[in-house]
Amino acid sequence: MSIFRSGLLVLTAPLSALSPRLAPILASASRIVEDTLYIHLQPGLSLTGSSQPKSTYVPATHEVYNLINKLYADADAHGHLDVRVLLTNIRNQSLVPQSLSSVQNLSHPPEVVLTDFQTSDGGQYNPVKQQLERYATSCYSCRPNLISVLLYPDYEPDTGEGEQPLQKPDWDGMSLHSYSDIVVGGTFDRLHNAHKILLSTCCMLAENRLLLGISDKNLLENKPLKELIQPYVKRVEKLCEFLVDIKPSLRYDTVPLLDPYGPSITDPGLKCIVVSEETRKGGVAVNKKRLENGLPELVLHEIPLVKDLQHSENEEEKISSSSLRHRLLGTLLQPPQKDLDLPSCPYVIGLTGGTGSGKSSIARHLEHLGAYLVDVDRLGHEAYAPGGPAYEQVVEAFGADLLNEDGTINRKVLGAKVFGNQEQLKSLTDIVWPVIAQMVKKQINEAVVQGKAVCVLDAAVLLEAGWSDMVHEVWTAIIPETEALSRIMARDGLSEEAARSRLQSQLTNSQRVEQSHVVLCTLWEPEVTHRQVEKAWALLQQRIPPD
């Protein structure tokens, strides 16, 4: 079990010896650090003797570059860890080394310092641990009373005849070519380890400035589960925090990308663009536009994609933000606020979603899992029925011409009167919604009588009607608009124009998600939806109050 929120891992082994040990070292560190793990490459650093250990200059070679990529790829096995490899002492040989004596302020000051340095000394006060603590506090902003941990007993290093003693490595590796100004683009949603490889590459290649284009608005429209993409400001904040942590000496400029090119085709100072295997075509297109604008082409530096060894059905094989968003389905996106006026039992879930979203199929599966289901749409029909609690008020307000021959309210005629007329619509909802709310409360009381721990309100207009004050959590079903249109047209026999008009009269997916605690998506096969619902149900059981 992790016991520190943040930590600093100082790796002292030669790179050639370090590479095969990375996975077990990270596994050991993940049991100690819960959130942010900074990693500092210091091959050959000695923590013995009386003199103060000092950070040393490490050339930016392909060997270092490959090791950093492997660090992030291996770290993906530990999803809770936010790994950040510090590049402050890794510099291209063409640059004049800067002083390494100043203390770097980290956004999450380490509470513990870890190392792979091997020593035969034991005990709580051995000199290596003391030197490690002194080293960390002299180089980085750390919490007071820093604790040190030697990791080598946990990862069982090789002890065969081929084992080489620790020494400063021979830097014969080929140096990375550097450029004054570099540009990179992307969505950068929920910063993951593939992003970190891309950004670390940019930082190792850049001498002065890194220009980052961050996709926004129209460029997000076709992204899977776009409603779960973090707001632009949030993405920029996380991006800049990471970059300033790993290499504070660079200048970082961020701009919103509203088209595929942004300033990459107009900025004369840019020298290089960093792309991945799948965005190389975009880099080629940038260079074509630059030539048309009378600017020199950019050097294309391509990085490989990183495989996601944990990807599941309907997720990409590479590490990607869309897969991370998929894994958010069914989880608690934001903690619900406690309402002291709302009884804790039953725990009430308000399930909503636009027409065609598959909300009702989710509701039925929740009922199968043990929830008491309240079909609010059915209660609405009962409210309109002759003798129902809203019947006379609706007829009085909108006229007897609403009535069929059998005395029932013709919902299509009523809909035609209120559709597109906000004043008339409000008059109707002012009558009906309070009545339905009272009917819902009676149903919730029935759930209590039956001893149900969870009650689900299947309510399309849950948010519009203000019924969220009757529930502990809001759950929303979403699907892309194109899929919703297809479902509505097939189900109700409507034209595309009529189906689109119906969707546009409702809250958007994004508006619902903003007010929701859990989001589900029925875009895929029913089995996939069932797994989402079952995950959401299992997580719910962990957070609802005991009986």
N, C-alpha and C positions, 0 to 999 in steps of 0.2 A: 504494500500500500504506500502511495506517495505521501511524503510528509513535509515537503517544501514546495511552495508555489513556484519559485524561480530558482535557477541554478546556473553556475558557470562551469563548463567542462573544459579543462586544459589538457590537450592531447600532446604528449611529449615524445612518443615513439617516432622513429623514422617513417616516412610515408610508405615505403615498401613493406615495412613490418606492420603498419597500422591498418592498411586496407582490409585484410582478412579478419581483423578483430573488431571492425566497426559495429557489426550487427550485435554481438554479445555486449559490447561496451554500452551501446544505446539501450539495450534491454535492461542492463543493470541501472543505468541512469534513470530510465523510465519508472523504476520502482521507488526512486527517491524524489524525483521532481515531478510535480503535478501539471504545471502549465508551461512556462517558458524556460527553454534550455538553450543558453548561449554556449557556443563551442568556439574555442580559441586554439588554432593550430600553432603549436610551438615545438616543432620537431627538434630534438636534441637539448631541450631546456633541462638544466640540472637543478634539482631542488635539494641538493646536499651542500654541505659547507656552511660557512657563517656569512658570506656576502649575500646581499640582496639580489634575488633572481630578477633579470630584466628581460622585457619583451624584445625579441629580435626581428630583424627584417627578413621576410620570406619572399623570394622572387615568385612572380606570377607565371608559373610554368604550366604546361599541359598536364603534368603529373598532379599539381595542386588542383587545377581545374577539375580533373577527373575524380579526384578524391572528394572534393566538395559535392560534386554531382552524386557520388555514391552515398555520401552522408545523408543527403536529403532523400534519396531513393530508399535507403534503409530505414530512415526515420518514419516513413509512411506506415510502417507496421505498428507504430505507436501513435494512434490517432489523437490521443489527448495532449501530446507534446507539440508545442509551438517551437520548433528548432530554428535557431538563427546562427549561422556560421559567420563569425566576425572577420571582416576583411581588412581591419585597420593596419595590420602588419604585413599584408600581402600586396606587393607593389610590382609594377612592371619595371624591368631593369633599365628601360630608357628614361625613367623618371628619377629625379633626385630624391633619395629617401628622406622622409620627414621625421621629425623627432617623435619618439615613441614614449616620451617620459610623462606626458600629460595624462590626467585621469579622464577616462571616457565616461560620460553620463549615459547610462542605459535606461530605457523606458521602464523596465521591470528590474530594479536592483536585485542582484542575486542574494539569496538567503543562505546558499550553500555552495561551496566550490569543490569540484570533483576532479580527479586526475587518473590517468593510466600509468603514472610514474611508479616504477617498481622499486621497492626497498625492502630490506630484511628487517628494518627497525619496526617494532610493534609498540603497542601501548597508546594511551590517549594523548600523551604529550611528546610523541616522537618528533624529531626536528624536521622531517619532511612535511608533516602536516602543518607545523608552524610556519615553515617557509612558504608553503602553498597559500596559507591565509594571508601572509604578508604580501606575497606577489599579487594576489587578487585585489586586495584593498589598495595597493599602490597603482594598479592599472585601471581599475573600474570602480564605478560607484556601487558599493555593496551595502547591505544592511549591517547595522552594528552587531557585534558578537557573531561574526561569520563562522560557520562550522565547515570543517574540511572532511572529505571522505576519499579514501584510496580505493579505486574500483578493481584493481587487478586481481584480488582473490575471487571475484565473482565471475570473471570471464575466462579463467583458466587459460592463460597465454601458452603458446607453444614453448616447450623447454628442451626440444631436441638439439642435436648437434648443430643444426643449421641456424639456430638462434644467434643473432648478432648482438653485441653489447650496444647500449645506447650511445650514440655519438651524433654530431652534427652531420646532416646528410650532404652528399656531394650534389650540388645543383647543376647537373649537366643537362637537365631536361630543356626542351625547346621553350623559349619564352613566348607568351601570348603577345600578339601585336596589339598595341593600344591606339586609341583615337581620342582626339580632343573632345568631340561632341557626338553623342550616340542617341538614337531614338528607338523606342520600342512601343508597341501598342497592344491593347488587350482589354478584356472586361474586368479582370482582376477581382472577381467576386469570391469572397470567402477564401482569402489568401491560402493557397495550399503549397505542397512541396514542389510541384512542377513549376508553379509561379516563382518559387524561391530560387530554383535552378536558373530560370530565365533571368531574373533580376540580379542574381549574384554574377552571372556571366556578364551582364551589362556593366555592373560595377567594377568588375575586374578589367574590362576593356576600356572603360571611360577614364579620361585624365581630368577633365574639368566639369562636364555637364552631362546629365542624363535627362532627356526629354521623354515624358511618358504621356501617350495618348490613351485616354480611358473611355471606352465605349459608353455611350449614353443615348437615351431617347430612342430614335428610330432604329439604331443599330442593335437594340435589345429586343425588338419586336419578335424576331424569329428564334430567340433563345429558348431552349426547353425550360419549363417552369419559370418563366420570366418574372412572375409575381413574387418569387422568393429571392430575386436578386437584390442584394443590399443597395440602399440609396447611394447615389454618386458620392455624396459628401462622406459617407461612412467608408466607402471603398478607398477614397483618397486618403482619409485619415489613417487607415490600417496600412496602406501602402507606404506612406511617408514615415510612419513610425518604424516599420521594418527597415527601410532604406537608411534612415538616419542612424539606426542601431548598428547596422553592419558596416557602413562606411560613411561617417559624418563629414568627411572632407570634400565630398562631391556636392555640386549644385544640382538640385532636383527641381525640374519644372513640370507641373502637371496641367494638362488641358483636356477638356471634354471632347471626345471624338463624336461628331455628328454625321460624318461620312467616312468612308474607308481610308481616307488619306490624311486629313488634318494638316498640321504644319509640316509634315514630312516632305511635302512636295514644294514648299515655298521657303523653307528656312535654309539660307545659304551656308550657315555655319556647321550644319550636320555633316558627318563624315561616314557614319556606319549605322546600319539598321540591323537589329538582332531579331531573327525569326525562328520559328520551329519548322519541322518537316511539313506540317499542314498549312502554314502561313507563308511559305516561301513564294508562292504565286503572288501573294499580296505584296511582298517585297519587290518582286520583279515589276509589278504594276506601278509601284511607287517610283521606281527608277525611270520607267517609261514617261510618267508624268513630269518628273524632274527635267528630263531631256527636252520635253515639250516646253517647259518653262525656262529653258536656257540655263539649267543648273547641272552640275556634275552628278554622275551616278553615285549612290552610296555603296559602300562595301557591304555585302550580305554575309552576316555571320549566322550560320544555321546551327541550332541545337537539336538533339534528338528528343522524341517524345518519351515520356516515362510511363512504363506499364503500371497499371493498377492491379496488383496481385489479389486485391480483395474485392474486385468489382463483381457485382451480381447481375442477375437478369435485368434487362432494360437499362443497364449502365454501360458507359463506354469502357473500352479496354485500357485506355490511357487514364492517368490521373487528371480529372477535370472538375470544373466547378459544377457542371450540370449533374454529374454523379453525386456530388456532395449535396446539391439541392434535392435530388431524388431521395437521399437518405434522411432528409429533414421531414419528409412526409410521415405523418403519424406521431411525430415527436412534439414536445412542448416548445413552441417558438418563443413565448414570453410568459412569465409567471402571472397567473390570474390574481387580481386584487381581491382581498378578503372583504366580504360584505357582512358585517356583524348582524344585519337585519335579515340575512338569508339563512334559513335553517341548514345545518351541515348535512342533514340526511332527509331525503335522498340527495345525492350529489347530482345536480342537474346540468346536463350538456345541451346547449343550444346548437343544433345542427342546421346549417343554412347552405345556400348555394344557388346559382342561377339556374334557369330552366335548361334542361338537358345535361346538367352537371353530374347526374347519377347519385344525387343526394338520397333519394328514397331507397336505392339499393344498399347504400351504406347503412341507412337507418335499420333496414331489415336485418342486416348482418349483426349490427349491435344488439338488436332484440334477440337474435339467436345466441349471442354470447352471454345474455343474462340481463340486459337492460330492460326497463319498463319503457315502452315506446308510446309517445303521444303524437299522433298524426294531426298536426295543427291545421293542415289544409282540409282534412276531413271535418274538423271542428268548424272551420269557416263555412263549409257547405251546410252543416247543421244550423249554424247561426242564421243563414239566409232562408232556411226551409220554413214553410208555413207553421206557425206556432213557435218558431225559434226566437231567441232573445233579440235578434236584430231585424226580424222580418217587418214588423209594422213600421219601425222608424225608417227603413230603407224605402218602403212603398210610399210613405208619406212625403219623404224628401224628394223622391225622383219620379213619382207618378205611377198611376195604376196601369199605364201602357207597358210597364215592365212585365206584367203578369201573363203567364200562359193560361190556356183554358182551364187547366186544373188548379190554378191559383198559385203555382210555383213561380218564383222570380226567374225570368229569362236572363241568364248571366251574360249572354252575348249582347242583348239589348242594353243591359246596364253597362257593360264594358264599353260599348260604342258611345254612351253618354259621357263617360268620364275619361276615356282615353284621349290624351293630348290636352286635356283641360285640367290644369293643376288645381283650380279652385273647386271644381266639381269632385275631383279625385280626393281632395282633402276633406270635403264634406262627407264623402263615403267612408273614408278610413277613420274619421273622427267618430263615426257611429259604430263601425264594425270592430276595429282593433281593440278598444277597451272591453267589448263584450267577449271577444275571443280570449283575451287575457284572463278573464274571470273563469271561463270554461277550462283553460289550461291549468289554472291553479287548482281547480277541483280534481283534474286528472292527476296532478302531482300528489295531492292528498290521497288519492286512490293507490298510488305507488307506495306511499307510507303504509297504508293498511295492508298491502300485500307483502310488506317487508323487503321491498326492493332497495338495494343500496345505490343504484344509478338509474336516473330517469333521463331519457333523450327526447327533446322536443324537435321534431322534424318540421321545420318552419322556414319556408322560402323567404318570408319578409321579416325574419327575426330582428334584423338590424334596423330596417326602415321603420318598423313598428315600435322600436324602443323597448323590446322585450328582453334585451340583454341583462336588465336588472333582475330578471327572474331566474337567471342561470349562473352557475359557477364558472363555466368555461364556454367559449364560442368555438365551434368546429366548423370549418368551411370546406365544401367540395368544389374543386375547380377543374375545368378542362379548357383547352384553347378555343378561341372563338370559332375557328373553322370547323372543329369537331362538334361544337354546340350547334352550329347552324345545320350541319348534316343531320344530327339527331332530331332536331326540332322539325325539320322538313320531312323526314321519314316518318316520325311519330304522329305529327298533326296534319300532314298533307298540305303544308304551307309553302308558298313560294319563297325563294331566297330573300326577296325584299321584305316580305311580311315577317319572316323569321328574324331577319336582322333588326327590323323595327322593334320586335318584341325584346330582343336582347338589349338594345340601346335604351329601352325604357327602365332597365333594371340597374342596380349597382354593378360596377365592373368587378372582375376578379380581384384586382389590386385593392379596390376600396374595401372589399370584404376581408381580404388577407390582413390588411392594416389593423383590423379590429378583432382578429382571430388569435386564438391560442394554439390551435392545432389545424393543420391543413392536410387534406387528402385529395388524391387525383384519380379519376376513373378512366383515364385515357387508354389504359392497357387492358389485357385480358382480365376477366372477373377474378381469377386466382390471384393476380397481382394486387388488385384492390382489396381482396380478402386479407392478404398478408399485411397490407398497410393498416387495415382496420384492427386486425388482431394485435399488431404491434402497439397501436394507439391504446387499445383496451388494456393490454398488459402494463403499459407505462402508467395508465390512469390508476390501476389498482395500487400502484406503489405510492401515489401521492394523495389519494382520497383519505379522509379521516377514518380511523377504525370505527366499527359499530359502537 
